[in-house]
Amino acid sequence: MSEATPAAKNTVMIAMDGSEHSFYAFDWYMDFLNKPGDHLLVVHCPDYKSLLRTPVMSTDGSVVSHMVQQSEEEVNRIVIQIKDRLRKSGVSARLMRLTGDAGHAIVKAADENKANLIITGSRGLGTVRRTLVGSVSNYVLHHAHCPVLVCQRKHHDHKSS
């Protein structure tokens, strides 16, 4: 007669960018996959690429400084929203702020933290936009060394019956 072996603890990483899609992915994990003993990592990688794409028509350093400050304030608002969601869920999680290209940073952090699963939302970018700007979830899906769950939100049809 063999003894029951305790369930292995999973390390689950949820990538959250502050969008409703990432919060949906978090809620989906909580509703369907969360198990006692899971080690949950919530990662956020700010997108500073928009700063690089914005043409600066001034040699005044204060203009650039102001743009960076605004971006940092937005990142802080997102982090507060994520922390609030974690607090309300009652789950214990480690929040990690990553830097660099989001897709690469998420895959690297998953490897370093030995994640068994990465969960990310899908923004549902169209084919053209996804081709031009890329997709973080697509990058993670094709480069991660563990399973990846991309949570696609259901689109509600508001047609009258």
C-alpha positions in Angstrom: 0.0 0.0 0.0 1.5 3.3 -1.0 1.1 6.6 0.8 -0.4 9.5 -1.0 2.3 11.9 -2.0 1.7 15.5 -1.3 0.8 17.6 -4.3 3.8 19.5 -5.7 3.7 23.2 -5.3 3.4 25.1 -8.5 5.0 28.3 -9.3 2.6 30.3 -11.3 3.5 33.6 -12.9 0.8 36.1 -14.0 1.9 38.9 -16.3 -0.2 42.0 -15.6 0.1 45.3 -17.5 -2.8 47.1 -15.8 -5.2 46.4 -18.7 -8.7 44.9 -18.2 -7.3 41.9 -20.1 -4.6 41.3 -17.5 -7.0 41.7 -14.7 -9.3 39.2 -16.4 -6.4 36.7 -16.6 -5.8 37.2 -12.9 -9.5 36.6 -12.1 -9.6 33.6 -14.3 -6.6 32.1 -12.5 -8.3 32.8 -9.1 -11.6 31.2 -10.2 -10.3 28.1 -12.0 -6.7 27.3 -11.2 -5.7 28.7 -7.8 -4.7 25.9 -5.4 -3.5 26.2 -1.8 0.2 26.0 -1.7 0.7 27.6 -5.2 3.6 30.1 -5.2 2.2 33.0 -7.1 4.3 35.6 -8.9 2.7 38.6 -10.4 4.9 40.5 -12.8 4.6 43.9 -14.3 6.9 45.3 -17.0 6.3 49.0 -17.7 6.2 49.9 -21.4 8.7 52.7 -21.9 8.7 52.2 -25.7 6.0 54.9 -26.1 8.5 57.4 -24.7 11.0 56.4 -27.4 8.3 56.7 -30.1 7.2 60.2 -29.1 9.0 62.8 -31.0 10.5 65.4 -28.7 10.6 68.8 -30.4 12.6 70.5 -27.7 16.1 70.5 -26.5 14.7 71.5 -23.0 15.6 68.6 -20.7 12.6 69.5 -18.5 10.3 68.4 -21.2 11.8 64.9 -21.3 12.0 64.8 -17.5 8.3 65.7 -17.4 7.4 62.8 -19.8 9.4 60.3 -17.8 7.7 61.6 -14.6 4.3 61.1 -16.1 5.2 57.6 -17.3 6.4 56.7 -13.8 3.2 58.1 -12.2 1.2 55.8 -14.6 3.3 52.8 -13.6 2.7 53.6 -9.9 -1.0 53.8 -10.5 -1.0 50.4 -12.2 1.1 48.8 -9.4 -1.4 50.2 -6.9 -4.3 48.6 -8.9 -2.5 45.3 -9.0 -1.7 45.4 -5.2 -5.4 46.3 -4.5 -6.5 43.3 -6.6 -4.1 41.0 -4.7 -5.3 42.3 -1.4 -9.0 41.8 -2.3 -8.3 38.3 -3.5 -6.7 37.3 -0.2 -4.0 35.4 -2.0 -0.4 35.7 -1.1 1.8 36.7 -4.0 5.1 38.2 -4.8 4.9 41.3 -7.0 7.9 41.8 -9.3 8.6 44.8 -11.4 10.5 43.9 -14.5 12.5 46.1 -16.9 13.2 45.9 -20.6 11.3 44.4 -23.4 8.2 42.9 -21.7 8.1 39.5 -23.6 11.8 38.8 -23.0 11.7 40.0 -19.4 8.7 37.8 -18.6 10.3 34.7 -20.1 13.6 35.4 -18.3 11.9 35.9 -15.0 9.9 32.7 -15.5 13.1 30.8 -16.0 14.9 32.4 -13.1 11.9 31.7 -10.8 11.3 28.2 -12.1 7.7 28.9 -13.1 5.6 25.9 -14.0 3.0 28.1 -15.7 2.8 31.6 -17.2 -0.6 33.3 -17.4 -1.2 36.4 -19.5 -4.1 38.2 -21.0 -4.7 38.8 -24.6 -5.5 42.3 -25.9 -6.9 40.9 -29.1 -4.8 43.0 -31.4 -5.7 42.7 -35.0 -3.4 41.0 -37.4 -1.9 44.2 -38.8 -1.3 45.9 -35.5 0.1 42.7 -33.9 2.5 42.4 -36.9 3.6 46.0 -36.6 3.9 46.4 -32.8 4.3 42.8 -31.8 2.4 40.9 -29.1 3.8 40.2 -25.6 1.6 37.2 -25.2 2.7 35.8 -28.6 6.3 36.3 -27.7 5.9 34.6 -24.3 3.9 31.7 -25.9 6.7 31.0 -28.4 9.7 31.5 -26.2 8.8 30.3 -22.7 10.2 27.1 -21.4 7.0 26.2 -19.5 3.3 26.0 -20.4 1.7 29.4 -21.2 -2.0 30.1 -20.8 -3.3 33.1 -22.8 -6.7 34.2 -21.4 -8.9 35.6 -24.1 -11.9 37.6 -22.8 -15.2 36.7 -24.1 -16.7 39.4 -26.3 -20.2 40.3 -25.4 -22.6 40.6 -28.3 -25.0 43.4 -27.6 -27.5 42.6 -30.4 -31.2 42.7 -29.5 -33.0 39.4 -29.6 
